[in-house]
Amino acid sequence: MSNPKPVTLESLATALNTINDKLACLPVMEQNLAQQQQAITRLEQQPSRGRNPPPGGIEDRPPRYHKLDFPKFDGKSDPMLFLNK
């Protein structure tokens, strides 16, 4: 086994400065966390945007598919007029 590196005053000062820098960031991190928690709470309180409309609510977007009514050829008129529509 190798001998551990001796602890010097400079190495302790460097470690303390690093710890102090990280501690200085804590208030900013706590503020960011509080803002994120508020945003999550607001999102949870919004109505659902899933596939099923909320109970008793109105769908906020149109249905995905629409039924289209295509004209039908009656067989009595000119087929070229019908095809060119």
Secondary structure as GFF3:
##gff-version 3
##sequence-region A 1 85
A	DSSP	alpha_helix	9	45	.	.	.	ID=ss1
A	DSSP	alpha_helix	79	83	.	.	.	ID=ss2
###
